[in-house]
């Protein structure tokens, strides 16, 4: 398994834990019909955004 595949699988696991049955809806949102593939970069970007907001929430100054 390549590094990219391991990252993709980790993202899928976290999505399943956080989102549950709606994981398919998220993947459908990032589906590219021209080549029949899921745009993993889009899912990863969203995942990073979610994690950044969760782990490092904005502070009120």
Backbone as a chain_set.jsonl record, in Angstrom:
{"seq": "XXXXXXXXXXXXXXXXXXXXXXXXXXXXXXXXXXXXXXXXXXXXXXXXXXXXXXXXXXXXX", "coords": {"N": [[0.852, -1.173, 0.0], [0.582, 2.171, -0.888], [1.81, 5.38, 0.341], [-0.04, 7.406, -0.199], [-2.389, 5.9, -0.517], [-2.636, 4.893, 2.07], [-3.111, 7.264, 3.478], [-5.537, 8.021, 2.292], [-7.169, 5.908, 3.164], [-7.076, 6.307, 5.924], [-8.392, 8.772, 6.076], [-10.923, 7.983, 5.174], [-11.666, 6.262, 7.291], [-11.843, 8.027, 9.475], [-13.839, 9.718, 8.512], [-15.97, 7.895, 8.444], [-16.266, 7.425, 11.178], [-16.892, 10.004, 12.167], [-18.967, 10.968, 10.52], [-20.563, 8.865, 9.862], [-23.266, 7.15, 8.386], [-23.488, 8.995, 6.36], [-21.232, 9.211, 4.864], [-21.068, 8.365, 2.198], [-22.544, 10.352, 0.906], [-20.824, 12.522, 1.152], [-18.638, 11.609, -0.333], [-19.894, 11.375, -2.817], [-20.334, 14.036, -3.367], [-17.793, 14.878, -4.04], [-17.295, 13.481, -6.345], [-15.98, 12.735, -9.535], [-17.394, 12.674, -12.52], [-16.279, 12.528, -15.061], [-14.049, 10.87, -15.074], [-14.761, 8.882, -13.39], [-13.832, 8.749, -10.787], [-13.269, 9.42, -7.298], [-12.716, 12.61, -6.041], [-10.193, 12.784, -4.244], [-8.515, 14.74, -3.273], [-10.202, 16.867, -2.735], [-11.769, 15.828, -0.669], [-9.77, 15.397, 1.194], [-8.884, 18.032, 1.638], [-11.146, 19.148, 2.822], [-11.294, 17.534, 5.076], [-8.897, 18.234, 6.375], [-9.506, 20.891, 6.944], [-11.652, 20.567, 8.685], [-10.411, 19.153, 10.789], [-8.454, 20.994, 11.567], [-10.066, 23.045, 12.553], [-11.255, 21.719, 14.638], [-9.207, 20.708, 16.282], [-7.693, 22.943, 16.718], [-9.288, 25.296, 17.64], [-10.575, 28.559, 16.888], [-9.504, 31.295, 18.824], [-11.078, 33.467, 21.113], [-10.297, 36.78, 21.285]], "CA": [[0.0, 0.0, 0.0], [1.373, 3.397, -0.967], [1.541, 6.389, 1.358], [-1.286, 8.063, -0.574], [-3.481, 4.971, -0.213], [-2.784, 4.846, 3.525], [-3.763, 8.512, 3.884], [-6.934, 7.93, 1.859], [-7.878, 4.979, 4.047], [-7.224, 6.975, 7.223], [-9.451, 9.77, 5.912], [-12.19, 7.236, 5.128], [-11.993, 5.775, 8.643], [-12.284, 9.16, 10.291], [-15.147, 10.125, 7.993], [-16.977, 6.925, 8.909], [-16.483, 7.653, 12.609], [-17.504, 11.312, 12.403], [-20.154, 11.241, 9.712], [-21.397, 7.674, 9.846], [-23.868, 6.711, 7.131], [-23.483, 10.047, 5.341], [-19.942, 9.212, 4.181], [-21.299, 8.257, 0.754], [-22.969, 11.67, 0.43], [-19.629, 13.352, 1.044], [-17.865, 11.131, -1.474], [-20.637, 11.727, -4.025], [-20.118, 15.466, -3.592], [-16.475, 15.04, -4.643], [-17.165, 12.503, -7.424], [-15.694, 13.305, -10.853], [-18.001, 11.766, -13.49], [-15.491, 12.414, -16.293], [-13.134, 9.732, -14.991], [-15.318, 7.87, -12.498], [-13.067, 8.666, -9.546], [-13.566, 10.366, -6.231], [-11.673, 13.624, -5.934], [-9.658, 12.637, -2.894], [-7.933, 16.006, -2.824], [-11.292, 17.654, -2.164], [-12.116, 15.234, 0.621], [-8.653, 15.66, 2.102], [-8.886, 19.449, 2.003], [-12.245, 19.339, 3.766], [-10.879, 16.843, 6.29], [-7.901, 19.074, 7.048], [-10.205, 22.068, 7.456], [-12.415, 20.134, 9.854], [-9.481, 18.816, 11.864], [-7.836, 22.231, 12.039], [-11.058, 23.75, 13.352], [-11.566, 20.922, 15.821], [-8.047, 20.602, 17.154], [-7.17, 24.278, 16.998], [-10.39, 26.242, 17.457], [-10.213, 29.979, 16.957], [-9.599, 31.855, 20.179], [-11.66, 34.799, 21.24], [-9.27, 37.673, 21.852]], "C": [[0.903, 1.242, 0.0], [0.988, 4.355, 0.155], [0.208, 7.076, 1.075], [-2.495, 7.181, -0.252], [-3.716, 4.882, 1.292], [-3.477, 6.107, 4.04], [-5.237, 8.47, 3.513], [-7.74, 7.023, 2.781], [-8.08, 5.597, 5.427], [-8.333, 8.018, 7.167], [-10.809, 9.088, 5.899], [-12.611, 6.773, 6.52], [-12.521, 6.9, 9.521], [-13.644, 9.647, 9.824], [-16.239, 9.188, 8.48], [-17.294, 7.14, 10.379], [-17.251, 8.941, 12.865], [-18.858, 11.458, 11.743], [-21.102, 10.056, 9.673], [-21.961, 7.375, 8.466], [-23.84, 7.762, 6.026], [-22.154, 10.141, 4.598], [-20.135, 9.176, 2.676], [-21.742, 9.59, 0.172], [-21.768, 12.586, 0.228], [-18.807, 12.922, -0.163], [-18.57, 11.467, -2.78], [-20.429, 13.195, -4.379], [-18.793, 15.711, -4.315], [-16.23, 14.058, -5.789], [-16.943, 13.217, -8.747], [-16.242, 12.355, -11.913], [-17.178, 11.591, -14.762], [-14.53, 11.229, -16.259], [-13.611, 8.658, -14.017], [-14.588, 7.724, -11.18], [-13.544, 9.707, -8.549], [-12.394, 11.339, -6.138], [-11.146, 13.637, -4.502], [-9.07, 13.949, -2.376], [-9.0, 16.885, -2.185], [-11.693, 17.143, -0.801], [-11.013, 15.526, 1.634], [-8.643, 17.111, 2.566], [-9.972, 19.728, 3.034], [-11.894, 18.709, 5.117], [-9.884, 17.696, 7.079], [-8.558, 20.299, 7.669], [-10.974, 21.713, 8.723], [-11.5, 19.853, 11.04], [-8.846, 20.079, 12.429], [-8.806, 23.005, 12.926], [-11.377, 23.037, 14.648], [-10.402, 20.914, 16.808], [-7.51, 21.959, 17.579], [-8.27, 25.309, 16.791], [-9.91, 27.682, 17.607], [-10.425, 30.483, 18.379], [-10.288, 33.208, 20.119], [-10.631, 35.682, 21.923], [-9.897, 38.762, 22.664]], "O": [[1.85, 1.343, 0.779], [-0.023, 4.167, 0.831], [-0.583, 7.305, 1.99], [-3.511, 7.675, 0.236], [-4.859, 4.804, 1.741], [-4.326, 6.035, 4.928], [-6.093, 8.839, 4.318], [-8.874, 7.346, 3.135], [-9.138, 5.429, 6.034], [-9.124, 8.137, 8.102], [-11.746, 9.56, 6.541], [-13.782, 6.88, 6.884], [-13.521, 6.741, 10.221], [-14.509, 9.955, 10.643], [-17.312, 9.636, 8.885], [-18.452, 7.049, 10.788], [-18.164, 8.966, 13.69], [-19.79, 12.005, 12.332], [-22.305, 10.222, 9.473], [-21.221, 7.349, 7.483], [-24.139, 7.452, 4.873], [-21.963, 11.048, 3.788], [-19.437, 9.883, 1.948], [-21.355, 9.929, -0.947], [-21.705, 13.335, -0.747], [-18.333, 13.762, -0.928], [-17.91, 11.813, -3.76], [-20.356, 13.551, -5.555], [-18.682, 16.644, -5.11], [-15.082, 13.826, -6.165], [-17.631, 14.19, -9.054], [-15.622, 11.328, -12.187], [-17.359, 10.605, -15.477], [-14.227, 10.646, -17.301], [-12.942, 7.64, -13.837], [-14.704, 6.693, -10.518], [-14.137, 10.725, -8.908], [-11.232, 10.935, -6.154], [-11.605, 14.412, -3.663], [-9.124, 14.229, -1.179], [-8.73, 17.573, -1.2], [-11.931, 17.926, 0.119], [-11.289, 15.861, 2.786], [-8.421, 17.391, 3.744], [-9.748, 20.456, 4.001], [-12.166, 19.287, 6.169], [-10.012, 17.859, 8.293], [-8.215, 20.7, 8.781], [-10.954, 22.455, 9.705], [-11.785, 20.27, 12.163], [-8.717, 20.216, 13.645], [-8.4, 23.561, 13.946], [-11.729, 23.67, 15.643], [-10.59, 21.091, 18.012], [-6.943, 22.106, 18.662], [-8.194, 26.113, 15.862], [-8.972, 27.974, 18.348], [-11.403, 30.136, 19.041], [-10.093, 33.984, 19.184], [-10.151, 35.364, 23.012], [-9.19, 39.605, 23.216]]}, "num_chains": 1, "name": "protein.A"}
